[in-house]
C-alpha cells in the first residue's frame, strides 16, 4: 500500500476510533450514547477524579494509545462493551505513574493498529508485539518489556504425536493457517523460513481472522496447524469452543513482547520505560500476568538467547 493511501486510510480510521474511545476509553463498560456525563467520565483516567487530579491532568499532554479490541486475553471488547485484558491493565497502570502525560485509549483491530502506527497517527500501541530490529528501527521501544511469549504450534489432538516442531509439519506438507500480512507472526515465519532453507514456497496470509476462527479452521480440517504466541490463551479459547486442540511443546521462537511508541517521542518513551521499570520491580506486571494467564509471562525471558 502506498504511503499516501495509508495516510488517507488511517485518517478515516481515526475518525471511527475516536468514537470508539469516547464509548470505551477508560471505562469498563460503554455508557449509553445519550448519557453525556457518562461519556465524559469514560474519557477520564482510571483513578477516581478529584479537583486536584482534574487540575493535574489538565496540565498533562494527552497521548493516544491503541490496544486491540479482539485479542483475548491481551486486550479485547466483550459482547457487553467492556474493554479489558492483560495489556489493557498494564496501560492503565502506566497511566497512573506518568508525570507529564495522560493516556487516551482507543480499542481497534490489529490491522488498524498497524496502519495507524505506520502512518504516525497514534503515539503508542500495545498488541503483543515481539521485539525485532525492524520495530526498534521504526519506533521508540521501551527497554522494559511487558511480557515474553513463545510462538507455538496448535494442532488437532489426534495429530499431536505426528510432529515435534514446525519443520516436521512443513516436511509432511501440513497446511498452515493464514497469518496477518506484514504482522509479527508473518515476519517471524519469514525469518524462520530463511533460516531453514526456504522450505516454504510461501507464507499464507489473510487479514481479519480471529483466533477463534483460526482454531476452527484446524479443528474442521481446513488447515492442519495454527501458529500463534501462547500469550493469546489459545487453548483456553479452544476449550470454551469445545475444540479438541493441543499445543506442541517446542516453540517456533521465544521473544519478549514490548510496547511501541511513535518515532521521535523520546521523552514520552523514557517516562513509559520508567513506569514499566516500577511495575516490573514491584511485581505488578507478574501479578497481572498471573491474573490473566495463570502464570508469570516474564518467566519466559529465561529462554531467550542473548
JORA-V435757 format. One line per field, one symbol per residue. ss: DSSP state (@ for helix, = for strand, . for the rest). psi: psi as a letter, one per 40 degrees, with the letter a starting at -180 (. if undefined). burial: 1 if it has 16 or more other C-alpha atoms within 10 Angstrom, else 0. Layout:
ss=???
psi=???
burial=???
//
This chain:
ss=..@@@@@@@@@@@@@@@@@@@@@............@@@@@@@........@@@@@@@@..========.==...===.....==.@@@@@@@@@@@@...========.@@@@@@@@@.....=======..@@@@@@.=......==========@@@@@@...@@@@@@....=..=....@@@@@@@@@@@@.........=.....@@@@@@@@@.....=====@@@.@@@@@@@....===.....=========....@@@@@@@@@@@@@@@@..@@@@@@@@@@...@@@@@@@...
psi=hiddddddddddddddddddddddbeiehhihdegdddddddeiidihhiddddddddeihhhhhhiieeghedhihadeehhiidddddddddddehdeiihhhhhiidddddddddefeidiihffhihiddddddihhidhieahihhihhiideedeeieiddddddefihhhiihheadddddddddddefffdhdihhihiehidddddddddeedidhhhiieeefdddddddefhgiihhdhidihiiiiiiihhegddddddddddddddddeedddddddddeeihdededeehh.
burial=000000100110110011011111111111100000011011111100000000001000000111111111111110001111111111111110111011111111110111111110111111111111001001111101111111111111000100100110100000111111001111111101100000010000000000100111111000111111111111101100001111110011011111111110000110111111111100001111100110011100100000
//
